[in-house]
Amino acid sequence: MKTAMRSLIDLVKANKIAEAKKMLPAAYKAIDTAAKKNIIHRNNAGRKKSLLARMVAGA
C-alpha cells in the first residue's frame, strides 16, 4: 500500500499526470485491501484515497 501511494505521489510531483491517472485504481485497490484486512481503519483508507484523488485532480 505504501509503495503504491509513494509511486503515485512521485508521478504527480514529476508532472506525469496521465501515468498517475492510470495508476490511481491500483493504489485504491491496495488501500482497500489493507482496510479489508484490518491493517488500517476504513476511515483512514478513505482519507488516503481522497488525498490521492485530490493530488491527481489538482495537478
C-alpha positions as CSV (number, residue, x, y, z in Angstrom):
1,M,0.0,0.0,0.0
2,K,2.7,2.5,1.0
3,T,4.7,1.6,-2.2
4,A,1.7,2.3,-4.4
5,M,1.0,5.5,-2.7
6,R,4.6,6.7,-2.8
7,S,4.9,5.9,-6.5
8,L,1.7,7.7,-7.3
9,I,2.8,10.8,-5.3
10,D,6.2,10.7,-7.1
11,L,4.4,10.7,-10.5
12,V,2.3,13.7,-9.6
13,K,5.4,15.6,-8.4
14,A,7.1,14.7,-11.6
15,N,4.1,16.1,-13.5
16,K,3.3,12.8,-15.2
17,I,-0.4,13.2,-14.8
18,A,-1.5,10.6,-17.4
19,E,0.5,7.9,-15.8
20,A,-0.7,8.9,-12.3
21,K,-4.4,8.6,-13.5
22,K,-3.7,5.1,-14.8
23,M,-2.0,4.1,-11.5
24,L,-4.8,5.5,-9.3
25,P,-7.0,2.4,-9.4
26,A,-4.1,0.2,-8.4
27,A,-3.4,2.4,-5.4
28,Y,-7.1,2.4,-4.5
29,K,-7.1,-1.4,-4.6
30,A,-4.0,-1.6,-2.3
31,I,-5.6,0.8,0.2
32,D,-8.9,-1.1,0.1
33,T,-7.2,-4.4,0.6
34,A,-5.3,-3.0,3.6
35,A,-8.6,-1.8,5.1
36,K,-10.4,-5.0,4.4
37,K,-7.7,-7.0,6.3
38,N,-7.9,-4.6,9.2
39,I,-4.4,-3.3,8.7
40,I,-5.7,0.3,8.6
41,H,-9.1,1.6,9.6
42,R,-11.7,2.2,6.9
43,N,-11.8,5.9,7.6
44,N,-8.1,6.1,7.3
45,A,-8.4,4.3,3.9
46,G,-11.0,6.9,2.8
47,R,-8.7,9.8,3.8
48,K,-5.8,8.2,1.9
49,K,-7.9,7.7,-1.2
50,S,-9.3,11.2,-1.0
51,L,-5.7,12.7,-0.7
52,L,-4.6,10.8,-3.8
53,A,-7.6,11.8,-5.8
54,R,-7.1,15.5,-4.8
55,M,-3.4,15.3,-5.8
56,V,-4.2,13.9,-9.2
57,A,-7.1,16.2,-9.9
58,G,-5.2,19.3,-8.8
59,A,-2.1,18.6,-10.8
